[in-house]
């Protein structure tokens, strides 16, 4: 059945049904059929010249230093991607007159996706799905795709609970440790004001995946020594509960019109292991950073755009000289330009903690 669907997508797009409710025992870091299917369809699009430029082979450089940042050279993405929408608020309404994902060419859409409360594994059908998986026509890496939650609803680039659930289910269902699902809000380097998440692959481990944390409340932790202060949520009971906790914190930022970035990835457990001989299994981490408005940052002081990939430690660069010479100190200094001061972050932390505690008490 899977072979039939994969080879007849030109007739009608397949729909993938993902389980909404996943527990830690379902989180296996091993590549799955859906992961291979997306890779295959992405490669097919590449051979059909769907992209705005030819993606060169990945060129990664590990930056010496304690943080272990990873620099990634991509000369085309910054010059050939679509122009960003001009916005003045994180909650700016959707504008149909501007480019949006309902205007994608059919060749850019790979799959339809739906979430099911009843499913306990990935299934395939030829039915319709409410969300879409599309190629990113300006890819930063192999298999760089867009997750589009209910695009026909014309939602602005403002995270919803359903979008967080989609990102979590897709990440777990793919089971690929190289896959990261990410989100930039408006004024945090989102380009298009139409609800979307990115999913892309990077073979390098990223600093955020092992960054130390302290417990805040429930499944929420706070970064301690990271250049950009933020929150880390760990999968403890199930993905539905995790999505609710993440979205509760996101709502605080949305209500305050605070720009933010989010990454879903595999990483170290947040709880510290006292036995150094034990190698812990990777856990699902959701990292959330409140940041300063991107349109208010001093452009002449930025060596790169500190969006979600860069904040996580994956530094995307289009200048070859900078790629070859950039240092850990330069990266940290650029990231800190985007970060809130400690006293400001503590105010945000207090609001997030209060709302999470209230949500726990009411459930």
N, C-alpha and C positions, 0 to 999 in steps of 0.2 A: 504493500500500500504506500509506504513512504517513497519507494522508488517511483511509483506511478505519479505521485503528487509532484515530486521534485522535477520530473521530466515533462510535465504537462502544464507548467505554470504559465506558458504563453496562452493557454486556452482560458484559464481562470486562476486567479491567485489562490493559493492555499490559505486556509485559516489555521493558526496554531492556538490551541486552548491551553493556557497555563494555569496551574493551581494557584489560587489566591492565598491559601492557608498552608504554610510550610513550617515545619518544626526543625530544630537544630539537627536532628538525626537525618533529615532529608538534604542537608547542606553537605554535599560531597564534592570535593575539589577534583573533579574528573570530567573531561569534556564529553558532551552528550550529543545526541542526534540533532537537536535544534541548533546547537553551536556549529556543527558541521554543515547543516543546511544553510544557515545564514552566511557562513564563509563561502559556500559554493555559489549562492545566488549573488553575493557581492562580487566574486570573481567573474561571474558571467556578465554583470553590469560593467565591470572594468574592461572586459574584452569588447564590449559594445560601445565603448567610448562615451559613457554616460557622464564621466567626470569632467570638471572644468580644466584639469591639467593631468599630466601623467605623473602618478605618484612614484617617486624614486624609492630605492631600497632604504629601509630604515637606517638612520645614522645616529647612533646613540653614543653619548660620552658620559662616563661616570665622573662626577666632579669630586676631586679630593677634598676630604674634610670629614667632620663628625656627622654631618647630616646625611651624607651620601645622596645628594641630589643627582638627577639624571637629566642631561641636556639632550635635546632632540632637534636635529636640523631638518627644516622643511622650507625650501626657498620659495615655493609657490603659494602656499595657503594664505599668506597675509596680503598678497597682491592680487589674487584672482578669486577670492571668495566674494559672496554677495555683500553689498554695502550694508552697514548696520543701520537699524532704525534709530531715529533721534527721539529720545524720551526724557521726561523730567520727573518721573515717579516710578517706583517699583511696581505700582499697581495701575499703570497707564492702560486704558481700555484698548481692546483690539481694534484695529483699523483695516477694514477690508480693502481699502484702496491701495494699501501697501502690499509688498510681496508677502505671501503666507503659504502654508504648506498645502492648502487646497488647490494651489496653482502649480503643483509639481507635475512634471510629465509622468505618464503612466510607467515609463521605463525606469523611473527612479524608485518606484514602490516595490518592495520585495515580498512582503507578507501582510496578512491581516491577523490581528491578535485579539483574543478575548481572555478574560480571567473568569474562573469558575470556582465557586465555593465548594462544589461537590467533587471536583477532580483532585486526584492525589498524584497524578503524573501528567506529563505533556502528552497531548493527543493532537491529531491532525484531521481536518475535514475540509470540505469544499463549501462550508457555510460562510456567512459573513461575520467579520469581527468588528468590534467597535473602534479598535485602535489599529495603527499601522506601524510597520517597520519599513523605513525608507533608507536609501543610501544617502550619505552626506556627499553632495556633489563637489565639495571642497575638502577632501579627506585629510586628516592629519596622520593616519596610519592605515594599515590593512584592516579591512572589515569595520571601518568607521561608519556607523549607522545612526539614524535618528529614530527614537521612540516617540510616536505621536499619539497621545491620548485623546481619543474622540475628536479628531481634527474638524469634523463637520460642525461641532458646537462653537467653533471660533472663539476659543478661550484665549485670554491673554497669557503672557509668559509669567504666570503666577502659579506656583505649585498647588496642586490639589491632593487630597488624600488618595484619590484614585491613581494619580500620577506617581506618587511614592510607592503605592502597591504594585503598579506595573513595573517600575524600576527594580524593586526587590524580587518580584517573581521572575522577571527576565534574567536577572543576574544569577539567581539560584538555579534556575532551570538550565542555563548554559553551562554552569559548573566549571568555567574556565578561569583559572587564577590570573590569567593575563587580562581578563576583561574588566573594564571599569565603566560604570554607569554614572554619568555626571550631569549636573544642572548648574547653569548660570542664571541668576535672576536679572531682570532689567536693572540697569545701572551697576551691574557686576559683570559686565562684558557679554551679556546676551546680545546676539545680533538681530534676531527676528522676534517680534512681539506676537508670537503664536505658540501656544504651549508645546514644549518639546524637551526631551532629554537626549543626551548623546550617549552612545555606547561605543567604546573603542578598545583596542588592545595595545598593550605595551609589555614587552617581555621583561623589563627591569622591575625590581622591587622598588617601591616608593617610600620615602621617609614617613609619610603619614600612617603607613600600615604597621609600623612598630613604634610610633610616637608614644611616649609615656603619658598616662592620664591619672586623674584622681576621680573618685566616685562623687557624683552629684546627687542623683536621685534615680531609683529604679534602674532602668537600662541605660541611663544617660551618665556620661562621664565628661570631664573637662580636661582639655589639653593643658599640660603644665609648662613645658619648656619650648614649645613649638614657636617658630617665628611669627605665625599668625594665630592668635588665640581663637579657640572654637570648641565645639562639642563633638563627642564621639558616642554613638549609640551602638550597642552590641545586641545581636540576636540572642535572646535568652529563652523565651517561651515559644513564640511563633511570629511569622512575618506580618500578620494582621496587627498584633499588638505592637510590634516594632514600628510599623508604618504610622500607627496612631500617635505613638510617642514622638517620632520624628516630626510629624505634621503639627503636633501641638507646639513644638518649639518653633517651627517655621511660621506658624500663625502669629506668634509674638513678634517676629521680625516683620512680617507683612503689615501688622497693625501699626507698627512704629515706622513703617516705610524705610526699613533698613535693608540695603542690598545684601545678598547672601549667595554663597556657593555651596554645593552639596556633591559628595562623592560616595558611591556605594562600591565597596571593594572587599577583598579578603585580607585579613591581617592578624596580628597577634591578639590573643585574649586580653581584655582590659584588666582583668585581675592578675596581679603579679604572682608568678609561680616561685615558691621558695626553694624548690629542688632544681638546681641548675642542670641536672642530668636528664630532666624531662623535656622533651621537645613537644610543645603544645600543638594541637591541631589548629589550623587556621579557622578563624571565625568570621562571620559577616560583620563588617564595620560600616556604619553610615556616618560620614564626617560632615559637619555643618559649620560653616564659618560666616559670621556677620562681618561685613567689610564696609569701608568708606565708599561713597558714590564714585564710580569710575570717571564720570565727567568732571569731577572736582579734583582729580589727582594731577599733580604737576607733570605733564607729559614729558618735559625736558629732563626729568630726573629718573624716568622709568627706562630701564634697559630692555624690558619686555612687558607685555601686558599680563598683570598678575590675575588671571582668571582661574577657574577651578583646577585645571591641570597643573598650572604653575604653583598654586598654593599647596597642592598635594606633593610637590617635589619633582614633577615632570615638566621641565622647563622647555617650552617650545620656542625655537629661535629661527629666524629667516636670514640672519646675517652670518656668513661663514666665519669671518674673523672673530666675531663675538662668541660663536659656538666653540671655537677652538681655544679661546683665552679666558672665558668668563670664570670667575672664582666663586667659592662658597660665600665669601664675605659680600661680594657684589649681589649675589642672589638674595641673601638675607636682607640686605639693605633695601633692595627693590620691593621685596615682599612686605617689609615693615611699613613702607609708605602707604600701603593699602590696608594696614591693620589698625584696629582701634587701640587707643591707649588703655593701660591696665584699668584705670578707674572707670572708663567708659564701658569696657567689657564687663566689669563687675556689676554694673547697673543692669546690663543686658542679662547677665547670668542670674541675677536675683529675680528678674521677671520670668525667665524661662523656668527656673526652679519652682517658683510660686505656681505657675500654670500647670506644670507637670504634677506637682503634689495635689493640686485641686482636681485634676483629671483622674488621678489614682484614687482619690477619696470618693469620687462620684461613681466610679465603676464598680 
